[in-house]
Structures are given as C-alpha cells and as structure tokens.
Amino acid sequence: MENKWLTENTMQQLYCDTCERFLADRLVEGKCPTEGCNYEAARGDQCENCSKLLNPTELIDPKCKVCKNAPRIRDTDHLFLELPLLSDKLVNYINNTSVAGMWSQNAIQATNAWLKEGLKQRCITRDLKWGVPVPHEKYKDKVFYVWFDAPIGYISITASYTPDWEKWWKDPDNVELFQFMGKDNVPFHTVMFPSTLLGTGENWTMMKTISVTEYLNYEAG
C-alpha cells in the first residue's frame, strides 16, 4: 500500500442471513446487468455469457447459490487494486505486446472492451473462510480473491520447484511467456495480473503471447 497501488475502502456486499455469510463470486447468481445480455445465471464476479467482470451488488435479482434466498446488502472493508492509477503502464504494455506477441483476435477484443469501458479499482479480498489469508492484521479474517492470487501461483510454484526461479520469471530479455486459455479468463491475464506485476516496479517476465479459445457448445447450445 506504500506506493498507493493498493487502497482500503468500505464497500457494499451481499450477505445471506440464512447461511450467515457474505456472498462472493460463485456463491451468488443473478441476471447480468449488461445491456443486451441479461443472462439469467451471471455469477457474482463475472458473466459467463458476455464475459464482463461484475461486482455482486450489480446483479439483478441476486440469489444465494446455497439456500436460494435473496441476500441483503451489508458494509464491509476490503483492499482494492487501483487499476486507474496503473492504466498508463498497462496500456503501454498491452499496445506493445499484443502486436509483438501476435495475441489472438478474441483476446485483443476482450481486452480493448475492458479498456474502452474505463478501468476501475478492483476488490482483491473476500469475506471467505477458505483461500490464501491476507497478511495484514486488519484483514486477518479475509482471504485474497482467487483471480488476484491464482496467477501469482505461476511464479510461486516455480519458486517452490527451484531456487533458480528468477531465471524464468525475472529475465524478460531471454525468456518469452506463452499462455493458452478460454475466453472467460482473458481479463485476469491481460489486465489484472499484468497490473499486479507492473505495480511492483520489478523487472518481471510478462506474458508475450496469449492464445484464446471460444466456448465449445454441445448440441448447438
């Protein structure tokens, strides 16, 4: 938080009185609020239909996934990644790398849609019992949002394997990173994770090429 890329804010979150817990991400579903989408089973963090990232309180007619009851809104304190403050660094990375790395067209479209809408601060903590604990006394009962900590796992699993992990992850002049994924994971790898790395100010090996697949629909679904 020293460099102001992370901030603390109070936000409104959905809370289920029946289950006695906050509802984050996949614990809640409702109608997507995006104009022209209106997908009925959008999750609390993302709509699988239009791929837009969401906050749970944006859902229309949300329901707890466990008990199916309607939640209420409660205030809760969280940590946020300040994407707007990192936008210049991020846009420069995207503009240069998407061309040099020959990103697949659907990856470019999804990323540009995010940028066009305007970058917003993203909550990176959750009121959950399971997950990676936040190493801060005030947030000791919270965990990190999975799509904040999961990409960091690419680095940490390498570090767990070998003490020479920096040969891969801190040598961008000699190492090229290629990634393959479904289209629903694009924003986390072209916006969220690069912003996290750029915010450290360190010389990371960042993704050069991304190849993205569309959904496979069975029975013409």
C-alpha positions, 0 to 999 in steps of 0.5 A: 500500500506504500506506493498507493497501488493498493487502497482500503475502502468500505464497500457494499456486499451481499450477505445471506442471513440464512447461511450467515455469510457474505456472498462472493463470486460463485456463491451468488447468481443473478441476471447480468446487468449488461445491456443486451445480455441479461443472462439469467445465471451471471455469477457474482464476479463475472458473466459467463455469457458476455464475459464482463467482470461484475461486482455482486451488488450489480446483479439483478435479482441476486440469489444465494447459490446455497439456500436460494434466498435473496441476500441483503446488502451489508458494509464491509472493508476490503483492499482494492487494486487501483487499476486507474492509477496503473492504466498508463503502464498497462496500456503501454504494455498491452499496445506493445505486446499484443502486436509483438506477441501476435495475441489472438483476435478474441483476446485483443477484443476482450481486452480493448472492451475492458479498456474502452469501458474505463478501468476501475479499482478492483476488490482483491479480498473476500469475506471467505473462510477458505483461500490464501489469508491476507497478511495484514492484521486488519484483514486477518479474517479475509482471504485474497480473491482467487483471480488476484492470487491464482496467477501469482501461483505461476511464479510461486510454484516455480519458486517452490520447484527451484531456487533458480526461479528468477531465471524464468520469471525475472529475465524478460530479455531471454525468456518469452511467456506463452499462455493458452486459455478460454475466453472467460479468463482473458481479463485476469491475464491481460489486465489484472495480473499484468497490473499486479506485476507492473505495480511492483516496479520489478523487472518481471517476465510478462506474458508475450503471447496469449492464445484464446479459445471460444466456448465449445457448445454441445448440441448447438447450445 
